[in-house]
Amino acid sequence: MVRTPPSWPLIGALALLYALLYLYAIGDLDFGRVEWSWQALDWQWQRLLARRGPWHFEAVAMLELGVLVLLLSPANLALASVLALLLAINLHGALALRASAQCSLSQGAASSAGLWPALLAGGACCAPSLLLVMGIPGLGVFVGLFAWLLPLSLLLLVLSRCWQRRRGAPRVLWLL
Amino acid sequence: MGNSQRTLYRTLVLCLCISGSALAMPPEGPPRLLSASHEAYANAMLSGGPGKDGIPAIDSPRFSDAASADAYLEPQDIVFGVYHQGQARAYPQRILVWHEIVNDTLGEDGLSISYCPLTATAVGFKRGATSLGVSGKLLNSNVVMYDRASDSHWSQIAGVAIDGPAKGRSLEEVRVVWTTWARWQARHPQTQVLTRATGALRNYNRDPYGSYLPLQGYYAAPGLMFPVMHQDSRLPAKRMILGFRSERVAIAVDRAHLREQAVLHYRHGDEYFLIIRDEQLDTGWAYRSDTPIELDPANLRFTAEGPQAAELEGLEPLNAFDAMWFAWYAFYPQTVLLDGSHAP
């Protein structure tokens, strides 16, 4: 079987998709018929880190683009970027290990476990959006645990990257 | 300054602080029926997810006239209407679902208009010189507010402080009508309407809990998300009722049953209750009396203030508000249910 080396354009596209999914999960990106408009709050430094919930920050501007609403929060965008970057590095490592036949597909998939918790931590109003969408009765008693989902994602992505490096995956950035 | 003088000075400052915060607390409301102790309620509080003020109350609300609001409100959109001291205001549900509290002023009164999406309850309170915020905690799945003068926790449905310096105090309620924009505008053509300039950025085109038209998401799902103190299966959990209470009894009227009646009479011990259906607003108005109530529905007319009839003079109006059945029952497990299944 021919094993192809990692493709950065593909990895970049998947990482971007993941960042958009994360923004959708926390409600900063949404679809629906809206107007064309732009709103920004008066500039205040403290708005940059004003919290809506654990690991969820207030927007400083909002774009309505006909069929798409984008709430712009620098802190949420930074978190989405870090998650997407870690995903990209993990993907690169998994593909590189697979190309050199040092890692099976199932091991590669296992290393992506860190992708999911952050998507499940999305916030809404009185409860995380996951609870609202899934409507799982009684799950609200565990709501405090949802604050740990994003750190869990970051930790799992870092750990899986460390595992890849020990298996011989090539270094991508100076640290990872 | 000697030690005794310093102690006296500190005591004076402490007394001033305490009395100052007490003065700034919301005005005391009437005694209200409670089915559990304040301590039991405080112990049953749990986190809803976002922290304190994670759901930001609207502290500087802005209003438009009805014509401007028509640009972004559909006739069937739910609004919470308040008529107070000759002023009518509508608070769109699609805005309040993201904020839960509006600290407003109508006439000379500071009012907090509160809405809990999880229990579908919209209740108005006199807030006095302070304002209310969203604590991030829930009691029986219902929003718990806090006042910014004493930081006490207030239950929305119970209308009382369950802990903090204000523990035991009740809030004075103001009628909030759950209706549609078209119905409210027909009754109050001069109404003002809360605008989307709330001071926070939210996607007011989307309700994160689902939708009322059509009924979808959390509002349609049969299950509860958070634990409650009492449960009952006589009605589906999310069925809407109109609830009100006197000092001794809580009464829930099935909204579907109310729509089939012009008036409902109910006697509980030596208390007499009258519920009047308001067809235009699709709501009900509740009254209490110590003597039997006689009313010919043909004499009723409806104005901005609500139902008018000579027979209503002398009756005690009771604040009523819509709620999901599970939430009302969780707070009032001894509630009377008027749903037409038994003759009252």
Interface residues (C-beta under 8 A of the other chain):
Chain A: G27 D30 G32 R33 V34 Q39 L41 R51 R52 G53 P54 H56 E58 A59 V60 A61 M62 V69 L71 G123 A124 C125 C126 A127 P128 S129 L131 L132 V133 G135 I136 P137 G138 L139 G140 V141 V143 G144 F146
Chain B: L46 S47 G48 G49 P50 G51 G54 I55 V97 W98 E100 C116 P117 L118 L138 S141 V143 G199 A200 L201 R202 N203 N205 R206 P208 Y209 G210 G217 Y218 A221 G223 L224 M225 F226 P227
